[in-house]
Amino acid sequence: MRVSVLEIEVKAVFKKVTSLVFGAILIAYLPTASSAQELKIGFVNTERIFREATPAKAATAKLEQEFSRRDKDLQDLAARVKSAAEKLDKDAPVLSDAERVKRQRELSEMDKDYQRRQREFREDLNQRRNEELAAVLEKANKVIRQLAEAEKYDIVFQEAVYFSPRIDITDKVLKALNAK
């Protein structure tokens, strides 16, 4: 079953709204919390994890290697379509109507094939990228849980409108991920 882009976006927005609501509730609770027990909060910048973590870089390299051949084939096909279009434009005044129509039809078919292949390429690449990023996120979440338990964090956020650098534990997570 394929999940539409709209469904993914709705889920992402719902996740962010849920995080914000939970954060607002937490912030409202903070002033009433007992001063004897401090709340320890952490924040992890997921975008930095996806950019800088060794597993994320390895996943990117894997995807580039996996899709480079198809990308090159697409670029070659695009060049052939462009060349055929230029040749048709150049030769059109001297071609018979039948020959011009035939070449236009061939060019149209080549362009349709190119568009189809390009769409399939993007879909396949996006699907594989999502799979790889999900695996990186799973590893990162495991490291975050271990770090939170070891350092006794009460809560660790991954989405926030604002966060203080004082609670940012992204460097610790990156260090742990890169060590594995």
N, C-alpha and C positions, 0 to 999 in steps of 0.2 A: 504494500500500500504506500503510495507516494504522499508525502506531506507537502502541501502547497506553501509557497513563500509567505502568503498571508497568514497561514496558521503559525508558521515559525515566528513571524513578526509579532503576532498577537501574544504568543507564549512569552516572547522576550519582553514585551511591554508589561504583561501581567507579572512576570518575575521582578522587573524593576519596580513596579508599583507596590508589589508585596514587600520588597525589601525596604522601600521608602516608608511604607506604613509601619512596618515592624520597627524600623529605626526611629520613627516619630514616637511610637509607643515606648520604646526603650529610653529615649531622651526624656520623655515625660516622666518616666519612672525614676530616672537617675536622682533628681533632687530629693526624692522620698526614701532613697536607699539608705540603709544604715551606714553611718560613717565608719563603723567597726569593720565592715566588709566592703572593700573597694571593688568595683567592677573593672575587670581587665579586658579591654577591647583592642582588637587588631583589624587591620585592613590590608588586603592583598590586591594589587593592581593586575587584573587578569590580562589586560592588553600588554603590559610589560612582560608577563610570563610568556605570552604567545610570541613576542618579539625576541626576547633575550634568552630564554631557557634552552639548554642544549637539546632536550627532546623536541622542542618546537622547531629549532633550526634543522635538526635531523629530519623531521617530518617534511619541512619545506624542501629540503634537498631531495628527499625521496620522491615527492610529488613532481619536482622539476625534472628529475631523471625519468620518471614514469610517463610524463606527458610531453617531453621535449620532442619526441619523434612525431607525434600527432600534430603538435604545434608547427613544426617545420613543414609537414605535409600541407597543413592549412595555408601557411604562408606561400608555399609553392603554387597551390591551387589559386589563391588570390592573385598572384602575379600572372598566372595563365589567363584568368578571367579578364584582368586589366589589359593584358596584351591583346587578347582577342577583341575586346571592345575598341581599343585604339586602332587595330587593323581594320575592323569593320567600319569605323568612322572614316578612316583614310580611303578605303576602297569603295565605300558606298556610292559615290558619284559614277563610278564606271561599271558597277555591277548591274546585271539584269535584275528585274523585280523578283523573279523566282529565286535567284541566287542570294539576293539581299535578305529576303524573307527567311530562306533556309538558314543563313548565318545568324540572323537575329534569333531564330528559334534555338539554334545550337548554343548561342551565347546565353539565352534565357535559361536553358537547361543547365548549363555550367554554373550559372549564378545561383540557381535553386539548389544545386548539389552543394555548392560552397556554403550557402546559408544553412542548409540542413546539417552539414558536417560541423560547422562552427557552433551551432546551437547544441548539438550532441556533445561536442568537446567541452563547452562551458558547463553543461549539466553534469557530465562525468567528472570534470575537474572539481566543481562545487561539491558534489557528493563525496568524492575522495577527501577533499580538504576538510569537510565537516567530520568525516570519520577520523581523520588524523588529529584534528583539533580536539575532538571528543576524547581520544586516547590521552593526549597531552593534559587536558583538563582533569581527567580521572587521576593521572599520576600526581598532578599538582594538588588536587583535593586530598589525596592520601597524605602527601607531605604536609599540607596545611593542618590536617587533623592531628598528625603526629606532633607537629610543632606546638599546636594549641594545647594538646594534652601535656606535653613535656614542660611547657612554660606557663601552664595553668591559665590560659585565656578563657574567659567566660563566653566570648563571642568573637567571631572573625567574619567581617564583611568582605564581599568581593565586588559589590556594586554600591556606589555612593555618589551623590551629587557633589559632596565636598568631604574631604578627610584631612585631618591634621597629619603632617609628616611624623609627628610624635608617635602615632599609632600604626604607621606603615611598616609592615613586616615583609614586604615584597622581597627585599634583599636577602633576608634569611631564607625565604622559600626558594629563591633562585639558587642560592648557594647549596641548599640541600638537594634540589633537583639536578643541578649540574654535577654534584658529587656522585650521583647514582649512575 
